[in-house]
Amino acid sequence: MQTKLNHETALEILRKYNSESFHIRHGLTVEGCMKWFAEQLGYGEEKEFWGICGLLHDVDFERYPEEHCKKAVELLQGENAEPEVIHAVCSHGFGHCSDVEPQHEMEKVLFACDELTGLIWAAAKMRPSKSVSDMELKSLKKKFKDKRFAAGCSREIITEGAEKLGWTLEDLMERTILAMRSCETDVNEEMQKLGME
Ligand SMILES: [Fe+2]
């Protein structure tokens, strides 16, 4: 039987397969961003669903990095996740570790903002405020161009993501900063509640 996941049950699943706080924070951040994008793009009533896909997108990454976006199918089927969630999760690695193509606009947003939130988070940590609240687009663009900064965040994937959405790179960056601002406090609070940094 398929169960409709909610924030609590999805977070439980994420924590079952992930122990590092980095992965939990990343999941919560992408969840918050996806909810913001859902509202912005006219999918307000699907916002919880967009969020769940964001929260669970890297569910298999900590334990099964070699099978990223593939092991997720088995894990999520075992948790009775909806096929739509599983499709979205797999599609965020399209062309890199998955051959499931992002189709729905939600999946394209997930593909585009996942990698970029990683870069923004790395840049925010360098700021005295340790926050995206005072981060300017200009400084993010500089970090994007500096290939040595957060070298693990693929500039190619971010660029590809913007193209898939038909947005300029600048537009994607600007929107993702706003999306991260919208959820930063909630993510910090939730991490605190979990006893994680
Ligand atoms: Fe991710």
py3Dmol code that shows the C-alpha trace and the ligand (Angstrom):
import py3Dmol

protein = """\
ATOM      1  CA  MET A   1       0.000   0.000   0.000  1.00  0.00           C
ATOM      2  CA  GLN A   2       1.211   3.492  -0.789  1.00  0.00           C
ATOM      3  CA  THR A   3       1.388   5.902   2.091  1.00  0.00           C
ATOM      4  CA  LYS A   4       1.365   9.599   1.635  1.00  0.00           C
ATOM      5  CA  LEU A   5       4.498  10.822   3.319  1.00  0.00           C
ATOM      6  CA  ASN A   6       4.459  13.958   5.388  1.00  0.00           C
ATOM      7  CA  HIS A   7       7.303  16.026   6.794  1.00  0.00           C
ATOM      8  CA  GLU A   8       7.629  13.921   9.952  1.00  0.00           C
ATOM      9  CA  THR A   9       7.559  10.524   8.282  1.00  0.00           C
ATOM     10  CA  ALA A  10       9.898  11.667   5.500  1.00  0.00           C
ATOM     11  CA  LEU A  11      12.352  13.117   8.018  1.00  0.00           C
ATOM     12  CA  GLU A  12      12.275   9.833   9.891  1.00  0.00           C
ATOM     13  CA  ILE A  13      13.183   8.008   6.677  1.00  0.00           C
ATOM     14  CA  LEU A  14      15.993  10.459   5.943  1.00  0.00           C
ATOM     15  CA  ARG A  15      17.399   9.992   9.441  1.00  0.00           C
ATOM     16  CA  LYS A  16      17.127   6.228   9.220  1.00  0.00           C
ATOM     17  CA  TYR A  17      19.659   6.236   6.383  1.00  0.00           C
ATOM     18  CA  ASN A  18      21.692   9.336   7.285  1.00  0.00           C
ATOM     19  CA  SER A  19      23.517  10.178  10.480  1.00  0.00           C
ATOM     20  CA  GLU A  20      25.750  13.097   9.461  1.00  0.00           C
ATOM     21  CA  SER A  21      24.261  16.462  10.297  1.00  0.00           C
ATOM     22  CA  PHE A  22      25.423  17.831   6.938  1.00  0.00           C
ATOM     23  CA  HIS A  23      23.029  15.532   5.089  1.00  0.00           C
ATOM     24  CA  ILE A  24      20.100  16.270   7.383  1.00  0.00           C
ATOM     25  CA  ARG A  25      20.647  20.022   7.076  1.00  0.00           C
ATOM     26  CA  HIS A  26      20.981  19.755   3.306  1.00  0.00           C
ATOM     27  CA  GLY A  27      17.741  17.764   3.063  1.00  0.00           C
ATOM     28  CA  LEU A  28      15.847  20.241   5.249  1.00  0.00           C
ATOM     29  CA  THR A  29      17.259  23.165   3.268  1.00  0.00           C
ATOM     30  CA  VAL A  30      16.271  21.719  -0.090  1.00  0.00           C
ATOM     31  CA  GLU A  31      12.832  20.891   1.364  1.00  0.00           C
ATOM     32  CA  GLY A  32      12.341  24.501   2.441  1.00  0.00           C
ATOM     33  CA  CYS A  33      13.547  25.816  -0.917  1.00  0.00           C
ATOM     34  CA  MET A  34      11.263  23.483  -2.846  1.00  0.00           C
ATOM     35  CA  LYS A  35       8.268  24.694  -0.833  1.00  0.00           C
ATOM     36  CA  TRP A  36       9.194  28.305  -1.588  1.00  0.00           C
ATOM     37  CA  PHE A  37       9.555  27.535  -5.311  1.00  0.00           C
ATOM     38  CA  ALA A  38       6.201  25.706  -5.344  1.00  0.00           C
ATOM     39  CA  GLU A  39       4.487  28.837  -4.016  1.00  0.00           C
ATOM     40  CA  GLN A  40       6.361  31.113  -6.397  1.00  0.00           C
ATOM     41  CA  LEU A  41       5.652  29.043  -9.475  1.00  0.00           C
ATOM     42  CA  GLY A  42       1.931  28.599  -8.861  1.00  0.00           C
ATOM     43  CA  TYR A  43       1.982  25.133  -7.304  1.00  0.00           C
ATOM     44  CA  GLY A  44       0.968  26.284  -3.832  1.00  0.00           C
ATOM     45  CA  GLU A  45      -1.347  23.356  -3.195  1.00  0.00           C
ATOM     46  CA  GLU A  46       1.430  20.880  -4.041  1.00  0.00           C
ATOM     47  CA  LYS A  47       3.920  22.563  -1.789  1.00  0.00           C
ATOM     48  CA  GLU A  48       4.140  19.744   0.796  1.00  0.00           C
ATOM     49  CA  PHE A  49       4.793  17.254  -1.969  1.00  0.00           C
ATOM     50  CA  TRP A  50       7.528  19.440  -3.495  1.00  0.00           C
ATOM     51  CA  GLY A  51       9.051  19.694  -0.025  1.00  0.00           C
ATOM     52  CA  ILE A  52       9.036  15.922   0.570  1.00  0.00           C
ATOM     53  CA  CYS A  53      10.875  15.362  -2.723  1.00  0.00           C
ATOM     54  CA  GLY A  54      13.464  17.910  -1.622  1.00  0.00           C
ATOM     55  CA  LEU A  55      13.819  16.398   1.833  1.00  0.00           C
ATOM     56  CA  LEU A  56      14.386  12.894   0.508  1.00  0.00           C
ATOM     57  CA  HIS A  57      16.333  13.584  -2.678  1.00  0.00           C
ATOM     58  CA  ASP A  58      19.719  12.467  -1.279  1.00  0.00           C
ATOM     59  CA  VAL A  59      18.351   9.690   0.959  1.00  0.00           C
ATOM     60  CA  ASP A  60      20.849   7.127  -0.376  1.00  0.00           C
ATOM     61  CA  PHE A  61      23.899   9.363  -0.654  1.00  0.00           C
ATOM     62  CA  GLU A  62      25.542   8.958   2.745  1.00  0.00           C
ATOM     63  CA  ARG A  63      25.483   5.164   2.799  1.00  0.00           C
ATOM     64  CA  TYR A  64      25.524   4.329  -0.884  1.00  0.00           C
ATOM     65  CA  PRO A  65      27.435   7.082  -2.708  1.00  0.00           C
ATOM     66  CA  GLU A  66      28.393   4.660  -5.498  1.00  0.00           C
ATOM     67  CA  GLU A  67      24.748   3.831  -6.112  1.00  0.00           C
ATOM     68  CA  HIS A  68      23.391   7.362  -5.680  1.00  0.00           C
ATOM     69  CA  CYS A  69      19.934   7.824  -7.255  1.00  0.00           C
ATOM     70  CA  LYS A  70      19.676   4.056  -7.808  1.00  0.00           C
ATOM     71  CA  LYS A  71      19.682   2.633  -4.290  1.00  0.00           C
ATOM     72  CA  ALA A  72      17.076   5.291  -3.468  1.00  0.00           C
ATOM     73  CA  VAL A  73      14.482   3.325  -5.456  1.00  0.00           C
ATOM     74  CA  GLU A  74      14.844   0.283  -3.229  1.00  0.00           C
ATOM     75  CA  LEU A  75      15.010   2.306  -0.012  1.00  0.00           C
ATOM     76  CA  LEU A  76      11.970   4.415  -0.830  1.00  0.00           C
ATOM     77  CA  GLN A  77       9.906   1.530  -2.189  1.00  0.00           C
ATOM     78  CA  GLY A  78      10.619  -0.242   1.093  1.00  0.00           C
ATOM     79  CA  GLU A  79       9.175   2.789   2.880  1.00  0.00           C
ATOM     80  CA  ASN A  80       6.050   2.813   0.677  1.00  0.00           C
ATOM     81  CA  ALA A  81       6.890   6.176  -0.838  1.00  0.00           C
ATOM     82  CA  GLU A  82       4.754   7.312  -3.742  1.00  0.00           C
ATOM     83  CA  PRO A  83       6.147   6.542  -7.217  1.00  0.00           C
ATOM     84  CA  GLU A  84       6.076  10.298  -7.924  1.00  0.00           C
ATOM     85  CA  VAL A  85       8.478  10.907  -5.047  1.00  0.00           C
ATOM     86  CA  ILE A  86      10.776   8.110  -6.226  1.00  0.00           C
ATOM     87  CA  HIS A  87      10.772   9.452  -9.796  1.00  0.00           C
ATOM     88  CA  ALA A  88      11.647  12.945  -8.609  1.00  0.00           C
ATOM     89  CA  VAL A  89      14.428  11.683  -6.336  1.00  0.00           C
ATOM     90  CA  CYS A  90      16.011   9.652  -9.146  1.00  0.00           C
ATOM     91  CA  SER A  91      15.679  12.412 -11.711  1.00  0.00           C
ATOM     92  CA  HIS A  92      17.795  14.889  -9.751  1.00  0.00           C
ATOM     93  CA  GLY A  93      20.905  12.989 -10.858  1.00  0.00           C
ATOM     94  CA  PHE A  94      19.929  12.802 -14.526  1.00  0.00           C
ATOM     95  CA  GLY A  95      22.913  12.549 -16.843  1.00  0.00           C
ATOM     96  CA  HIS A  96      25.303  12.085 -13.922  1.00  0.00           C
ATOM     97  CA  CYS A  97      24.204   9.104 -11.887  1.00  0.00           C
ATOM     98  CA  SER A  98      20.723   8.446 -13.203  1.00  0.00           C
ATOM     99  CA  ASP A  99      18.963   8.022 -16.530  1.00  0.00           C
ATOM    100  CA  VAL A 100      15.579   9.155 -15.205  1.00  0.00           C
ATOM    101  CA  GLU A 101      14.899  12.479 -16.879  1.00  0.00           C
ATOM    102  CA  PRO A 102      13.344  15.382 -14.941  1.00  0.00           C
ATOM    103  CA  GLN A 103       9.912  15.898 -16.503  1.00  0.00           C
ATOM    104  CA  HIS A 104       7.705  17.789 -14.098  1.00  0.00           C
ATOM    105  CA  GLU A 105       8.633  21.405 -13.403  1.00  0.00           C
ATOM    106  CA  MET A 106       9.173  20.379  -9.778  1.00  0.00           C
ATOM    107  CA  GLU A 107      11.820  17.899 -10.884  1.00  0.00           C
ATOM    108  CA  LYS A 108      13.621  20.548 -12.918  1.00  0.00           C
ATOM    109  CA  VAL A 109      13.614  22.896  -9.938  1.00  0.00           C
ATOM    110  CA  LEU A 110      14.996  20.111  -7.736  1.00  0.00           C
ATOM    111  CA  PHE A 111      17.729  19.378 -10.267  1.00  0.00           C
ATOM    112  CA  ALA A 112      18.669  23.054 -10.484  1.00  0.00           C
ATOM    113  CA  CYS A 113      18.549  24.140  -6.877  1.00  0.00           C
ATOM    114  CA  ASP A 114      20.064  21.076  -5.173  1.00  0.00           C
ATOM    115  CA  GLU A 115      23.644  21.734  -6.227  1.00  0.00           C
ATOM    116  CA  LEU A 116      23.255  25.497  -5.949  1.00  0.00           C
ATOM    117  CA  THR A 117      22.023  25.361  -2.350  1.00  0.00           C
ATOM    118  CA  GLY A 118      25.275  23.537  -1.560  1.00  0.00           C
ATOM    119  CA  LEU A 119      27.311  26.375  -3.034  1.00  0.00           C
ATOM    120  CA  ILE A 120      25.228  29.041  -1.304  1.00  0.00           C
ATOM    121  CA  TRP A 121      25.531  27.206   2.017  1.00  0.00           C
ATOM    122  CA  ALA A 122      29.330  27.017   1.655  1.00  0.00           C
ATOM    123  CA  ALA A 123      29.438  30.734   0.823  1.00  0.00           C
ATOM    124  CA  ALA A 124      27.138  31.636   3.731  1.00  0.00           C
ATOM    125  CA  LYS A 125      29.355  29.808   6.196  1.00  0.00           C
ATOM    126  CA  MET A 126      32.246  32.108   5.211  1.00  0.00           C
ATOM    127  CA  ARG A 127      30.281  35.218   6.100  1.00  0.00           C
ATOM    128  CA  PRO A 128      30.506  36.857   9.552  1.00  0.00           C
ATOM    129  CA  SER A 129      26.725  36.393   9.853  1.00  0.00           C
ATOM    130  CA  LYS A 130      26.997  32.722   8.794  1.00  0.00           C
ATOM    131  CA  SER A 131      23.730  33.408   7.036  1.00  0.00           C
ATOM    132  CA  VAL A 132      22.198  33.915   3.598  1.00  0.00           C
ATOM    133  CA  SER A 133      20.105  36.780   4.973  1.00  0.00           C
ATOM    134  CA  ASP A 134      22.718  39.368   3.977  1.00  0.00           C
ATOM    135  CA  MET A 135      24.166  37.575   0.977  1.00  0.00           C
ATOM    136  CA  GLU A 136      24.164  39.542  -2.252  1.00  0.00           C
ATOM    137  CA  LEU A 137      23.855  38.065  -5.712  1.00  0.00           C
ATOM    138  CA  LYS A 138      27.126  39.763  -6.647  1.00  0.00           C
ATOM    139  CA  SER A 139      29.122  37.901  -4.033  1.00  0.00           C
ATOM    140  CA  LEU A 140      27.514  34.579  -4.976  1.00  0.00           C
ATOM    141  CA  LYS A 141      28.448  35.170  -8.625  1.00  0.00           C
ATOM    142  CA  LYS A 142      32.057  35.675  -7.557  1.00  0.00           C
ATOM    143  CA  LYS A 143      32.037  32.419  -5.610  1.00  0.00           C
ATOM    144  CA  PHE A 144      30.491  30.666  -8.580  1.00  0.00           C
ATOM    145  CA  LYS A 145      33.295  31.873 -10.846  1.00  0.00           C
ATOM    146  CA  ASP A 146      36.014  30.935  -8.377  1.00  0.00           C
ATOM    147  CA  LYS A 147      36.360  27.261  -9.294  1.00  0.00           C
ATOM    148  CA  ARG A 148      38.532  26.543  -6.250  1.00  0.00           C
ATOM    149  CA  PHE A 149      35.760  27.631  -3.900  1.00  0.00           C
ATOM    150  CA  ALA A 150      33.541  24.685  -2.874  1.00  0.00           C
ATOM    151  CA  ALA A 151      35.043  22.742  -5.753  1.00  0.00           C
ATOM    152  CA  GLY A 152      32.694  19.825  -5.058  1.00  0.00           C
ATOM    153  CA  CYS A 153      29.678  21.889  -6.147  1.00  0.00           C
ATOM    154  CA  SER A 154      29.465  21.307  -9.862  1.00  0.00           C
ATOM    155  CA  ARG A 155      29.091  24.569 -11.789  1.00  0.00           C
ATOM    156  CA  GLU A 156      28.109  22.499 -14.817  1.00  0.00           C
ATOM    157  CA  ILE A 157      25.122  20.925 -13.063  1.00  0.00           C
ATOM    158  CA  ILE A 158      23.974  24.346 -11.831  1.00  0.00           C
ATOM    159  CA  THR A 159      24.250  25.795 -15.345  1.00  0.00           C
ATOM    160  CA  GLU A 160      22.465  22.779 -16.793  1.00  0.00           C
ATOM    161  CA  GLY A 161      19.708  23.196 -14.209  1.00  0.00           C
ATOM    162  CA  ALA A 162      19.092  26.811 -15.182  1.00  0.00           C
ATOM    163  CA  GLU A 163      18.935  25.764 -18.847  1.00  0.00           C
ATOM    164  CA  LYS A 164      16.402  23.016 -18.111  1.00  0.00           C
ATOM    165  CA  LEU A 165      14.137  25.606 -16.490  1.00  0.00           C
ATOM    166  CA  GLY A 166      14.735  28.159 -19.223  1.00  0.00           C
ATOM    167  CA  TRP A 167      16.014  30.629 -16.630  1.00  0.00           C
ATOM    168  CA  THR A 168      19.223  32.616 -16.728  1.00  0.00           C
ATOM    169  CA  LEU A 169      21.890  31.532 -14.303  1.00  0.00           C
ATOM    170  CA  GLU A 170      21.530  34.871 -12.567  1.00  0.00           C
ATOM    171  CA  ASP A 171      17.801  34.372 -12.158  1.00  0.00           C
ATOM    172  CA  LEU A 172      18.301  30.904 -10.692  1.00  0.00           C
ATOM    173  CA  MET A 173      20.876  32.271  -8.242  1.00  0.00           C
ATOM    174  CA  GLU A 174      18.710  35.178  -7.188  1.00  0.00           C
ATOM    175  CA  ARG A 175      15.658  32.988  -6.632  1.00  0.00           C
ATOM    176  CA  THR A 176      17.620  30.328  -4.769  1.00  0.00           C
ATOM    177  CA  ILE A 177      19.094  32.931  -2.391  1.00  0.00           C
ATOM    178  CA  LEU A 178      15.535  34.078  -1.650  1.00  0.00           C
ATOM    179  CA  ALA A 179      14.376  30.488  -1.245  1.00  0.00           C
ATOM    180  CA  MET A 180      17.148  29.793   1.252  1.00  0.00           C
ATOM    181  CA  ARG A 181      16.418  32.994   3.139  1.00  0.00           C
ATOM    182  CA  SER A 182      12.797  31.918   3.474  1.00  0.00           C
ATOM    183  CA  CYS A 183      13.669  28.719   5.330  1.00  0.00           C
ATOM    184  CA  GLU A 184      16.936  29.452   7.113  1.00  0.00           C
ATOM    185  CA  THR A 185      15.423  30.093  10.557  1.00  0.00           C
ATOM    186  CA  ASP A 186      13.159  27.040  10.359  1.00  0.00           C
ATOM    187  CA  VAL A 187      16.046  24.824   9.301  1.00  0.00           C
ATOM    188  CA  ASN A 188      18.237  26.121  12.139  1.00  0.00           C
ATOM    189  CA  GLU A 189      15.436  25.518  14.639  1.00  0.00           C
ATOM    190  CA  GLU A 190      14.758  22.042  13.377  1.00  0.00           C
ATOM    191  CA  MET A 191      18.462  21.146  13.504  1.00  0.00           C
ATOM    192  CA  GLN A 192      18.609  22.418  17.059  1.00  0.00           C
ATOM    193  CA  LYS A 193      15.602  20.319  18.012  1.00  0.00           C
ATOM    194  CA  LEU A 194      17.369  17.294  16.585  1.00  0.00           C
ATOM    195  CA  GLY A 195      20.453  18.142  18.632  1.00  0.00           C
ATOM    196  CA  MET A 196      22.485  18.672  15.465  1.00  0.00           C
ATOM    197  CA  GLU A 197      24.555  21.586  14.218  1.00  0.00           C
TER     198      GLU A 197
END
"""
ligand_1 = """\
1
LIG
Fe 21.504 17.140 -2.789
"""
view = py3Dmol.view(width=600, height=400)
view.addModel(protein, "pdb")
view.setStyle({"model": 0}, {"cartoon": {"style": "trace"}})
view.addModel(ligand_1, "xyz")
view.setStyle({"model": 1}, {"stick": {}})
view.zoomTo()
view.show()
